[in-house]
Amino acid sequence: MYKPFLLTGLLISTMASAQEKMTPELLWQLGRVSGEAVTADGKSVIYGVSRVNMADNKSEKNLFVVPLTGGQSQQLTRTPGGEGDVAILPGNRIGFSLKGQWWEMNADGSDAVQKTKGAGDMQNIRISPDGKHILFSREVKIKKISGSDHYTDLPKSNVQIYDNLNYRHWDTWEDGNFSHVFYATYTNGEIGTPVDIMADEPYDCPQMPHGGAEDMIWSQDGKSIVYVCKKKYGKDYAVSTNTDIYEYDLAAKTTRNLSEGMMGYDMAPAFSNDGKFISWLSMAHDGFEADKNDIILLNRTTGVKTNLTKSWDGTASAVRFSNDGKKIFFLAVVKGTEQLLEIALQKDPAQTTDKHIRQITSGDFDISSMVAQTGNTMVVTRTDMNHAAEIFTVDLLKGAVQSLTNVNKETYDKIGSCKVEKRWVKTSDGKEMLTWVIFPPDFDPAKKYPTLLYCQGGPQSALSQFYSYRWNFQLMANQGYIVVAPNRRGMPGHGVEWNASISKDWGGQPIRDYLAAIDDVSKESYVDKQRLGAIGASYGGYSVYMLAGVHENRFKTFIAHDGLFDLKSWYGTTEELWFANWDIGAYWDPANAKSYSQFNPSEHANKWNTPILIIQGGIDFRVPIEQGLQAFQLAQLKGIKSKLLYFPEENHWVLKPQNAIVWQREFFSWLKETL
């Protein structure tokens, strides 16, 4: 039976009166932990810790190692820069990339030597399993774009000339360079002549803008390279998500498409240890970037492909084979949390169904990445709304999760943990919606608190137990706010239908879901109904702009970061048109009239009457600058209290440390002033 005021799923609730509050400065002092690899003997894990130097406005990453049984960590590297691409090599050696070159060191961090020299800047470096070859990516000039490209007698010309789409992406203008996959012989640091396996193709690998080393891997025998690529150019690239999995044979120098005929995203390839099988994540529909991610298994001997999760009502992420090849481990969002699951492969893989899927972990936390398996243990990173990522181990038989590192213990010991509760809210169409409610550390139910409705971006990204360094619920709650974070329509973890239903309905049921959540929580005596705010970025920023026109005076203040204000001008300037086409549609097509009228925030501008802080990145090409400027100009001309926070060198995110501190200071200053 539905109980409208029932609060369930207590995560953490403890407070000590003398503890400090989390501040933006304290948040940015945290070490950012990444899992790298398990040592050759399977007894320790190598992990990275990045720390921000606020004065230098940049971060520094070093490598550490800790026994899997727990104990003292040992620092392995201290060289300035950021070590990555960590690999375990024969002879108990550790390899890693640093400043575009390959380095190797002993297992204890001693004898660190730069092995490659003069090979140019290499990215996403991997050594072949047999140690005979090196794999890396590098940019190659393919197309003429600049004036000086076309007219060599005018070398100082900086004009850019385009005759096709995707002239810019994320935060970068197209300059005619494409990231290509190279390999070369590798003997004790000596590199032979690099071979570009993509030749003169105007395509990228890794995938832009966020792909990495996971997009290019060695086969288990080192005889072939598997890589991810969308082999489309110009307008065809801008309207399609059809990436494929390609295998390049070193001896034959030939390439074959392993996912030919599969029309959506195909990504994240992984080999079984015996090399007989390869798996990857696959979406069915071209143009739908948030489609269900299925796990595909290819038998490399027979060529038979099997969709292992076809009948499973969920969407998978990171996948890897078990060491014995009998299972596939994967991550998936399950009702507001990200968990570790497994598929038991049947002798005939085609007989594998959702009945053979088992959820290994459970709890109010996120398993945010898999590092490696050793025996019956999986090394992972884990977060929750009170803790940044740390290294944990998971007992693969029992599901027990054990902490291995406590990089930020000293900081967290100083501050009070926030109480996080899971609440089920009845939506306007009679569904039940999971909503996270985050309380201040010193929460007193006898008092009244200003309350923030958090609107998630994506629009089809999960609102789980993540830990953000910008939209940080712990930080917000520590400033005295209750945060309401609904898993509204469009989010994974509640079935494929719930996830997909937001497309072409941006301003419909998802907005009603937001209103249902804030109305439900506002019934509690501890919520100050006269002090409600709504905040969000990207689609969350769009949601704030929509709410500004339809909220009927529920909210006292708004904050929108890189939100979509006018869908027509947005469609005309955004870059990944596959997303715009699938979720909104072209503005000249009468079939999409509802999106550009009822669901367009600018069409509700006459109802704006509430103070608003508008944040806009200058090189955000996903939600270009005119969106924030139009919203600010509207608010100013209507005499609404408003402020524009403009970051000329930031993209869809805020990445520079000092800019991030300004962002948070302005964020909380605005709330203090208006709420």
Stockholm file with secondary structure:
# STOCKHOLM 1.0

chainA/1-675         MYKPFLLTGLLISTMASAQEKMTPELLWQLGRVSGEAVTADGKSVIYGVSRVNMADNKSEKNLFVVPLTGGQSQQLTRTPGGEGDVAILPGNRIGFSLKGQWWEMNADGSDAVQKTKGAGDMQNIRISPDGKHILFSREVKIKKISGSDHYTDLPKSNVQIYDNLNYRHWDTWEDGNFSHVFYATYTNGEIGTPVDIMADEPYDCPQMPHGGAEDMIWSQDGKSIVYVCKKKYGKDYAVSTNTDIYEYDLAAKTTRNLSEGMMGYDMAPAFSNDGKFISWLSMAHDGFEADKNDIILLNRTTGVKTNLTKSWDGTASAVRFSNDGKKIFFLAVVKGTEQLLEIALQKDPAQTTDKHIRQITSGDFDISSMVAQTGNTMVVTRTDMNHAAEIFTVDLLKGAVQSLTNVNKETYDKIGSCKVEKRWVKTSDGKEMLTWVIFPPDFDPAKKYPTLLYCQGGPQSALSQFYSYRWNFQLMANQGYIVVAPNRRGMPGHGVEWNASISKDWGGQPIRDYLAAIDDVSKESYVDKQRLGAIGASYGGYSVYMLAGVHENRFKTFIAHDGLFDLKSWYGTTEELWFANWDIGAYWDPANAKSYSQFNPSEHANKWNTPILIIQGGIDFRVPIEQGLQAFQLAQLKGIKSKLLYFPEENHWVLKPQNAIVWQREFFSWLKETL
#=GR chainA/1-675 SS CCCTTCEECCCCCCCCTTCBCCCHHHHTTSCEEEEEEECTTSSEEEEEEEEEETTTTEEEEEEEEEETTCCCCEECCCSSSBCEEEEEETTTEEEEEETTEEEEEETTSCSCEECCCSSCCCEEEEECTTSSEEEEEEEEECSCCBHHHHCTTCTTCCCBCCSSSCCEETTEECCSEEEEEEEEEEETTEECCCEETTTTCSCCSSCTTTCCGGGEEECTTSSEEEEEECCCCTHHHHTCCCCEEEEEETTTTEEEETTTTCCSCEEEEEECTTSSEEEEEECSSTTCTTSCCEEEEEETTTCCEEETTTTCSSCEEEEEECTTSSEEEEEEEETTEEEEEEEECCSSGGGCCGGGEEECCCSSSEEEEEEEEETTEEEEEEEETTEEEEEEEEETTTCCEEECCCTTHHHHHHBCCCCEEEEEEECTTSCEEEEEEECCTTCCTTSCEEEEEEECCTTTCCCSSCCCSSSCHHHHHHTTCEEEEECCTTCTTSCHHHHHTTTTCTTSHHHHHHHHHHHHHTTSTTEEEEEEEEEEETHHHHHHHHHHHHSTTCCSEEEEESCCCCHHHHHTTCSCHHHHHHHTCCTTSGGGHHHHTTTCGGGGGGGCCSCEEEEEETTCSSSCHHHHHHHHHHHHHTTCCEEEEEETTCCSSCCSHHHHHHHHHHHHHHHHHHC
#=GC SS_cons         CCCTTCEECCCCCCCCTTCBCCCHHHHTTSCEEEEEEECTTSSEEEEEEEEEETTTTEEEEEEEEEETTCCCCEECCCSSSBCEEEEEETTTEEEEEETTEEEEEETTSCSCEECCCSSCCCEEEEECTTSSEEEEEEEEECSCCBHHHHCTTCTTCCCBCCSSSCCEETTEECCSEEEEEEEEEEETTEECCCEETTTTCSCCSSCTTTCCGGGEEECTTSSEEEEEECCCCTHHHHTCCCCEEEEEETTTTEEEETTTTCCSCEEEEEECTTSSEEEEEECSSTTCTTSCCEEEEEETTTCCEEETTTTCSSCEEEEEECTTSSEEEEEEEETTEEEEEEEECCSSGGGCCGGGEEECCCSSSEEEEEEEEETTEEEEEEEETTEEEEEEEEETTTCCEEECCCTTHHHHHHBCCCCEEEEEEECTTSCEEEEEEECCTTCCTTSCEEEEEEECCTTTCCCSSCCCSSSCHHHHHHTTCEEEEECCTTCTTSCHHHHHTTTTCTTSHHHHHHHHHHHHHTTSTTEEEEEEEEEEETHHHHHHHHHHHHSTTCCSEEEEESCCCCHHHHHTTCSCHHHHHHHTCCTTSGGGHHHHTTTCGGGGGGGCCSCEEEEEETTCSSSCHHHHHHHHHHHHHTTCCEEEEEETTCCSSCCSHHHHHHHHHHHHHHHHHHC
//
